[in-house]
């Protein structure tokens, strides 16, 4: 460990901000309990310095975001072919600070059971509360967690949807703090809408969430799309900030899962296998 940070968390790429909002000059950020100084030149060149280090951090520019690492990632940033499709709407949805573990945020993103109760009359509604069985696997070659064949009835699955539909989902967790949702596209039956959530852990129990969307939607305005996604996430934030314990328990006896929690079970098992402890509780009941 380095400064109490497990190697699996340290050796990852993390979003710091959308590049468009990084000002010229010096600004401040934070990652994994470490203060950062971001320096942007007038020509757009960016360097990021971590407290106590003389050399700038490794950086990547992908999906409109600036990514950095405090460690030595074994892989480059994950691929997302939909991000390069020219007819998709690229919609960065701002940033939301959440007083919760970043791992809790990813797990909440995977959870369909809360739709009718937290996102009532939008992503779910009574009496359609049952989560149908779905498939979950840890894809060892890619080192990712996938949940497929997910379905859920939704009154308004997307801003462009006019009626309730049974929505098809696929969930993908690429790293402990990044996840993507592929869902039924109301405007193109043979394609998926893509929603990503890139979590920047500031401290074990505090983080910034960076939602992003790649959509097939030539009707809605960008402002409308952003407001819709932010409404959904802010509803989640209320729940996330009141979850106890704050850190995500990795010991199975700490919380009792149900059939609907198959993706959460796989995610927690994957985290434990990797040795992730940042934002997690590993103390047995």
N, C-alpha and C positions, 0 to 999 in steps of 0.2 A: 504494500500500500504506500501511496505518497500523500502525506498530509491527511491520512485517514480515508483516502479515496481508493476504492478497490480498482485493480488494474482493468477489469472488464468495463467499468464506467469511464475510467480515465482514457482508454484507448478507443474513443469514439469521436465521430464528427458531430458537432452541435451547431445549430443555427444561433447566430447572435442578433441578426436583424435583417429586414429586407434592405437590400443595398440602396434603394432609392431614398430611404429615410436617414441614412448615415450622413451627418453634416460634414462639411469641409472644416478641417482643424482637428482639435482634440475633443473626444467625448469619452464617456465612461460606460462600462458594462460589467457583467459579472458572470462567472461560470464555475460551477462546482466549488463554491465557497471562496473563489479567487477573484480579486478585483482586476479588471482589465482596463487598459487605456487604448482607445481606438484612434488612430491618426489617419486622416484622409487628406491627401494633397489636392491642390487645385485641379490637377489633371485627372483626378479620380482614383489614383493609386491609394491602396489601403494597407496599413500595417497594424497589427494588434500586439500589444505587449502585456504580459501577465506580471503581476506584482512579484518582485523578487527574481525576475528573469531578465537577462540582458538582451537575449536574442528574440526577435519577433516570433509569434506562433505560426505554425503552418496554417494556411488558409485555402479555402476552395470557394468558387463562385458557381452556384447551381440553383436552379429553380427560382432565380431572382433574389436569393438569399446569400448572405455572407456566412460561411461555415468556418469554425475553428476547432482545434483540438489541443488539449493540454498533455496528451500522451502520444502514443505511436500506433495509430490504427493499422491493422493488418490489411484492411480493405479500403477501397475508394468508396465514395458515397454511392448508395444504392442506385440502381437504374429505375427510371420511370418513363417508359416510352411515350405515354400519353402527354407528357409535358412538352414533347417536340412535335405534336400533331398540330398543323397550322390552323385548323378550323376550330380549335378549342378556345374557350374563354379562359384566360389566365386571371384568377381572382385572388390576390393576397388579401387576407381578411384582418390585417392588423395584428396586434399583440395584446394578450390579456395576462396580467399578473395574478397568480393564484397562490393563496396560502395553503398549499397542499404538496404532498410528495409528487414529483413528476411521474413516478411509476403509478400512482393512484390515477392520474389523469389519463394515462394510456389505457389502464384497465377499464376505466369508466367509458372510454371511447369504444371499447369492445363489447360493452354490455347492452343488449337489446331489451332486457327485462324492465329497465326503468323508463322506456319510451312512453307508455301510457300514463305514467304517474308524474313524470318531470316535464315532458314535452306534450302535455295533453292537447288533443285535437290538432296536433301538427304531425309528430312522428309516431303517435300512438293514441289510443282512446279505448275506454271500456265499451263493450265487454271483450274487446280483442286484446287480451293481456297475455295469452299463452305464447311462450317461445317454443317453436317447433324444433325438433331434433335437427342438428346440423353436424357437419364434419369438421374436425380439427386435427391438425398435424404440425409437427415440427419438421420442416424440410431441412434435412441435415446438410445437403450440398450447398444450399443458399444460406443456411443458418438463419432461417426466418420462421415465424409462427404464422400459419394460415388457418382461417376459418372459412369454409365454403358451404354452398347449398343452404345459406341462411335466408329465411323468408320472414316477413313481418307485415301485417296490414297497417297502412299509414294513411290518415286523412289527408295529409299534405306532405308527400315525400320530398318535394323540392318546391322552390318558389314558382317554377313554371308549371307545376302540376295543378290541374283544375278540379280533379276528383280524387277520392280515396283509391288507392291501388295496393295490391299485395307486392311489396317491394322485395327484389332479390338483392342480396348482399354478399360481398366477399370482404373479409378483413385480412390485413397483412401487417405484421409487425416486423420491421426490418432491423431495428436496433432496440435496445431497452427503452429508448426515449423517442422513437419515431414510429409512426404508424400511418396506414393508409386504408381508406374505405372505398371499395368499388361498389356502386349501387345502380339499380335500374335507372336508365335515362328516359324520362318521359318523352323526349323529342327524337330519340333514335333507338329503336328497339334492338338493334344489333350491336350496340356499344354501351359502355359504362360511363356514368359520371364518376369523377375521381375527387375524393376529399382527403387531404393530408393533414396531419397534426404533428408538428415538430416541436418537441418540448425542450426548453432550455432550463436545466436545473440550476437555480441560483444558489440554493442551500438544500439540505436534505428535505426540509419541509416547506420550501417556497420555490416557485418557478415562474417562468414566462412561457405561455403557449402561443405558438404561431400557426394558426389555421390557414390552409390554402386550398383552392378549388380549381380543377380543370373541367369545364363543363361544356356540354353541347346545348347552348341556349343563346339564340340570337334575338330574343324578345326582351328579357329583363335588363334593366340598367345595372351597371356595376354597383352603384350605390344600393339598389334594392337587394342585390345578391349578397353584398357584404352585411347589410343590416339583418337579413334573414339568418345568415350563419352566426353572426354575433349574438342574436337573440337566443339561438339554440345553445351556444357555449355559455352565455351568462346564466342561463337556467341551470346548466351543469355546475357552474362555479359555486352556486349556493350550496349544492349537495356536497361537492368536493371539500369545501372549507369547513364543513361540519362533520365529516367522517372521522371516526375514532377507531383505532389509533391513527394518528396523522400519517405515520410511515406505513408502507404496504407490508403486511405480514407475509412471510414466505413459509412459515411453518404451518402445515395443513390443519393443525388442531386449533389455531387461533381464530379462524372463521369457518363456518360450516357452509360449503358450497351446495348448490342444487344442480339439476341437469342443465339448466339454462346457463350455468357458469363454466361450461366446458372450455371456452376460449380463455377465461381467466385462469383456470386450473393449468392449462398448457403454458400460458404466459408465465405464471409463477414458477412452474417447474423449470422452464427454460432459463429464467433469471437465476434460479438457484444453481442450475448446472453451470452457468457461466461465472458464478461467483459474484454476482451483482449485490452490493449491500448499500449503495448510496441511495437514500430515500426509502430503504427497506428496513423492516424489523425481522431479525432472524432469531429472536428469543422464543423458545417453545413455551406453550401454555403451562 
